[in-house]
Amino acid sequence: MRKLSFLSTTTTSGNHSLCSNTLFFFPPRNIFFFPKWTRNVVTSSASSIVPRGLRSKKIVVIMGATGCGKSKLSIDLATRFFPSAEVINSDKIQVYNGLDITTNKISMPERCGVPHHLLGEFKPTESHAEFSPSDFRSAGGCRINEIVNRGNIPFIVGGSNSFVNALLVKRFNSGLDIFQSSNPATKELRYQCCFIWVDVMAPVLNQYLDKRVDEMLDSEMFEELESYFEKEGFSDSSSCGIRKAIGVPEFERYFKGERSYEEAAMEIKENTRVLAERQVRKIMRLREAGWNLQRVDATATVTAKMVTSGSDGKNPARQIWEKQVLEPSAKIVKKFLLE
């Protein structure tokens, strides 16, 4: 029998919710000092009060390939425009506890007090435990209901489009892979959804992903993996759960003495690029099925991000991000909530 254990997380806030026999505490938004009546306010240059009834069943979904800036966009939208947003992680690897650097989880300081759900909450207790799309549909649906009941806005954020599809469609068949060309996808959804697709041109994204792998390895990813294998040991012929994370099988072969450090690093880069291509293909599949995905182009931002600073000492990436990604996305979400 497959079992998954749920890991409780605790902060200093007194607010909590109970779901699947697990207690979760949400951190306060210390960066905000909004009175209680502003819970349903969409903050922008022209602030508007959005009646709770208008958005009681509405959710925002931020999609895109790995490295495009989905997490950053969700935090910027929550802290700058929509202070009642709560993020539900839809990355199939990041749902597991551990290997935070390797799996590129958003850190607590980077969350800026925005509540996050299904992020590092699950730990397999058996060797073949797997958090499936069906599990995500159940757990994610539960969290959506809780967030909506608090009068807040659920933000679904992550790159696992199989999880997103399982969560959102009205009728989900776990035995049918809609991303296979012979199987039909559906546009019939069980929620009112605002889809934002953060897109980056492939040549630019691939260059950035290679750079990001180098940065992760320089940020103690290697040491994290070394400690992981010392504690957990090597896998058998099949891997599941967090062992599927890019970086784990590549460096397992290194620690076994089957390849060099450089070969492992190169394989991580190649597999990350392949993942990004696969994610974009799945997004296109959903778009072709009739999902109303509104594309924002982050290519210029990512290009600028690979440059440390401008000639005046300012980083141009932030300004480009604000103008070409954040502001258009905020307008899309605001219009959706007011409809």
Salt bridges, closest charged atoms under 4 A:
ASP76 OD2 - LYS72 NZ 3.58
ASP76 OD2 - ARG318 NH1 3.26
GLU86 OE1 - HIS117 NE2 2.79
GLU86 OE1 - ARG150 NH2 2.81
ASP100 OD1 - LYS105 NZ 3.35
GLU121 OE1 - ARG143 NH1 3.20
GLU130 OE2 - LYS244 NZ 3.72
ASP135 OD2 - ARG2 NH1 2.93
GLU188 OE1 - ARG171 NH2 2.28
ASP199 OD2 - ARG295 NE 2.74
ASP210 OD1 - ARG273 NH1 2.60
ASP214 OD1 - LYS269 NZ 2.96
GLU215 OE2 - LYS211 NZ 2.47
GLU252 OE2 - LYS256 NZ 3.39
GLU267 OE2 - ARG253 NH2 2.78
GLU267 OE1 - ARG259 NH1 2.39
ASP297 OD2 - ARG295 NH2 3.59
GLU322 OE2 - ARG80 NH1 2.90
GLU322 OE2 - ARG318 NH2 2.79
